[in-house]
Amino acid sequence: MPIREELETDHNLFESVLQKLVDLGIQRGGVPEEYGGTGPYSMTTRGIITEDLAKGDPGVAMVTGMNAGEFIMPAIHLGNKTLLETFAPPIAGDKVVYGCLAMTDSAGGADSENPLFQGSGIGTRAKLEGDEYVINGSKSWPTNAGLANMYLTVCTTDQDSGFFPIARRFTELALDEMGP
């Protein structure tokens, strides 16, 4: 808290604070052990860490929360080994990494986390062309854009496919975490 204002203008100071959190193991806490992490945090643990960091500086909390779980969680829950082998080791490493989450569509949101909409509000599209997906659309307020080493863009490949499996899994996890 005593250096909160300086963090806004001094990127080196901001990086040093983040590096101290990496040194404490916070960043690698969202990564499965087989990829060098300490195992995924529960939503409760992530919430407590983020809340405590936000008391000092919301920007530090946001970057740390993104790197310690938010960015890698879809790959973990889907069991996508290719993504985990690519992105988990740097997050579990000894240096600060920045993950970008581009979720909010520029046309006023996407309601991508609202299970009632079943992903229908996501305007950004991804189409498989050859071996690559081509993404069309735009996002507003992408977290860590411009600084990020890795980007996660929320988009859809089929607007009419119904409830997105990852959204369903996150909903199940949240309900399990809350208990009966």
LOMAR-460974 format. One line per field, with one value per residue (C-alpha): residue in one letter; x, y negated, z negated. Coordinates in pm, 1 decimal, padded with zeros to 6 digits. Each point is the difference from the previous one (the first is absolute). Layout:
# LOMAR-460974
code (A;...) .
xx (X;...) .
yy (Y;...) .
zz (Z;...) .
//
This chain:
# LOMAR-460974
code (M;P;I;R;E;E;L;E;T;D;H;N;L;F;E;S;V;L;Q;K;L;V;D;L;G;I;Q;R;G;G;V;P;E;E;Y;G;G;T;G;P;Y;S;M;T;T;R;G;I;I;T;E;D;L;A;K;G;D;P;G;V;A;M;V;T;G;M;N;A;G;E;F;I;M;P;A;I;H;L;G;N;K;T;L;L;E;T;F;A;P;P;I;A;G;D;K;V;V;Y;G;C;L;A;M;T;D;S;A;G;G;A;D;S;E;N;P;L;F;Q;G;S;G;I;G;T;R;A;K;L;E;G;D;E;Y;V;I;N;G;S;K;S;W;P;T;N;A;G;L;A;N;M;Y;L;T;V;C;T;T;D;Q;D;S;G;F;F;P;I;A;R;R;F;T;E;L;A;L;D;E;M;G;P) .
xx (00000.0;00274.7;00118.5;-00342.3;00031.6;00354.9;-00118.3;-00212.9;00299.8;00302.2;-00016.7;00327.2;-00145.4;-00318.8;00211.3;00200.4;-00319.6;-00126.1;00337.9;-00021.8;-00339.3;00151.7;00280.0;-00265.1;-00153.4;-00327.7;00027.5;00079.7;-00286.2;-00247.2;00203.7;-00029.3;00295.8;00094.7;00077.6;00210.2;-00270.0;-00128.2;-00345.2;-00310.3;-00137.9;-00358.3;-00223.5;-00012.2;00379.2;00030.2;-00266.4;00178.5;00336.4;-00154.0;-00199.8;00302.7;00216.7;-00276.6;00011.8;00344.7;-00046.1;-00278.5;00234.1;00240.1;-00295.2;-00138.1;00330.2;00079.7;-00347.2;00020.2;00339.5;-00078.5;-00291.3;-00236.5;00214.5;00082.4;-00325.3;-00189.2;00284.9;00009.3;-00372.5;-00015.0;00310.8;00163.9;00353.3;00128.6;-00099.2;00124.7;00338.0;00033.5;-00127.4;00032.9;00382.6;00053.7;-00271.3;00162.5;00339.9;00203.7;-00078.8;-00307.2;-00221.6;-00305.2;-00312.4;-00260.4;-00366.6;-00200.0;-00356.3;-00219.3;-00136.5;00023.7;-00373.3;-00085.8;00118.4;-00057.2;-00158.2;00241.1;-00011.0;-00377.5;-00129.2;-00347.5;00133.2;00190.7;00272.0;-00242.5;00120.7;00354.4;00039.6;00364.0;00028.5;00273.2;00001.9;00234.4;00186.6;00252.8;00195.3;-00077.3;-00297.5;-00065.4;-00162.7;-00236.0;-00146.1;00121.0;00037.7;-00003.2;00216.7;00220.0;00189.3;00377.3;-00025.1;00328.4;00194.0;-00114.3;00218.3;-00314.8;-00352.2;-00330.6;-00284.1;-00356.5;-00173.9;-00236.6;00032.6;-00373.8;-00258.7;-00273.0;00181.6;-00160.5;00164.3;00374.4;00170.1;00253.8;-00273.5;-00189.2;00313.7;00068.7;-00361.3;00031.7;00325.8;-00150.1;-00301.3;00224.9;00212.0;-00307.0;-00121.4;-00360.7) .
yy (00000.0;-00253.8;00021.7;00021.8;-00331.7;00077.1;00330.2;-00197.8;-00175.1;00218.5;00322.0;00127.1;-00029.0;00174.4;00282.5;00033.1;00041.2;00263.5;00175.8;00023.1;00169.2;00241.0;00072.0;00080.6;00254.3;-00183.7;00010.3;00371.0;00080.1;00017.4;00257.3;00380.7;00166.7;00203.5;-00328.5;-00146.9;-00166.7;00062.8;00104.6;-00199.9;-00225.1;00040.2;-00291.0;-00090.2;-00013.5;-00206.8;-00234.7;-00049.5;-00067.4;-00241.6;-00183.1;-00045.1;-00125.0;-00238.7;-00167.5;-00120.4;-00049.4;00123.9;00009.4;00235.9;00216.1;00012.8;00093.6;00257.0;00154.7;00023.9;00168.3;00229.7;00184.0;-00199.4;00028.7;00369.9;00126.0;00075.7;00224.5;00172.6;00068.8;00115.3;00214.2;-00153.2;00137.4;-00195.1;-00331.1;00106.7;00110.2;-00334.1;-00248.5;00163.6;00017.9;-00376.5;-00072.4;00249.8;-00156.5;-00245.8;-00312.8;-00220.5;00085.3;-00188.9;00171.0;-00195.5;00084.1;-00153.2;00079.8;-00308.6;-00056.4;-00362.1;-00008.7;-00005.9;00320.8;00365.4;00146.4;00286.7;00094.8;-00005.7;00356.3;-00130.4;-00142.2;00320.0;-00200.5;-00154.6;-00353.6;00067.7;-00194.0;00083.3;00299.7;00253.2;00201.8;00289.1;-00063.2;00272.4;00059.9;-00338.2;-00183.4;-00343.2;-00231.6;-00278.3;-00250.5;-00251.8;-00014.6;-00283.5;-00027.4;00307.5;00055.0;-00055.8;-00067.8;-00129.5;00150.3;00358.2;00292.6;00210.8;-00083.2;00176.2;-00127.4;00105.1;00076.3;00251.2;00238.1;00069.3;-00242.9;00262.5;00282.9;-00065.3;-00019.1;-00017.3;00296.1;-00222.9;-00233.3;00303.4;00128.2;-00339.5;-00013.1;00350.5;-00094.5;-00316.6;00191.0;00271.0;-00267.8;-00161.6;00329.2;00099.4) .
zz (00000.0;-00068.2;00362.8;00167.4;00188.2;00115.6;00151.9;00247.4;00154.0;-00071.7;00205.2;-00150.1;-00349.1;00116.6;00149.0;-00321.7;-00204.2;00243.0;-00009.4;-00378.8;00038.5;00254.0;-00247.9;-00264.1;00240.9;00059.5;00381.2;00021.2;-00236.9;00285.8;00194.7;-00034.4;-00170.5;00309.5;00178.3;-00280.6;-00206.0;-00349.7;00120.5;00082.5;-00270.9;-00109.2;00091.3;-00369.4;-00029.7;00317.4;-00132.2;-00332.1;00168.0;00249.2;-00267.0;-00224.5;00287.6;00110.9;-00340.6;00097.7;00375.4;00228.2;00301.8;-00175.2;-00104.8;00352.7;00164.6;-00267.8;00017.5;00377.3;-00009.3;-00294.4;00147.2;00218.8;00308.7;-00023.4;-00156.7;00324.7;00119.1;-00340.4;-00010.3;00360.2;-00048.5;00308.4;-00028.5;00301.4;-00157.2;-00342.1;00137.4;00178.8;-00257.7;-00343.5;-00025.9;00042.1;-00257.5;-00238.4;00065.5;-00201.3;00202.6;00021.2;00295.4;00113.0;00124.0;00193.7;-00028.6;00284.3;-00099.0;00036.0;00349.2;00108.5;00079.4;-00368.4;-00160.6;00073.4;-00311.2;00054.8;-00367.1;-00024.7;00042.7;00088.1;00327.3;00085.4;00174.7;00247.7;-00075.0;00120.1;00324.5;00067.2;00231.0;00066.4;00321.3;00070.2;00324.5;00069.2;-00321.5;-00158.3;-00137.2;00146.9;-00254.3;00107.9;-00241.8;-00249.1;-00374.9;-00250.1;-00310.2;00054.0;-00323.9;00037.0;00374.9;00133.0;-00292.6;00033.5;00095.9;00055.2;00117.0;-00066.9;00216.7;-00074.5;00329.1;00152.3;00289.6;00019.2;-00138.4;00022.0;-00177.6;-00338.7;-00340.6;00027.1;-00177.1;-00178.6;-00126.0;-00129.4;-00175.6;-00164.0;-00118.7;-00148.8;-00174.1;-00144.5;-00132.6;-00149.1;-00165.9;-00158.8;-00140.4;-00076.2) .
//
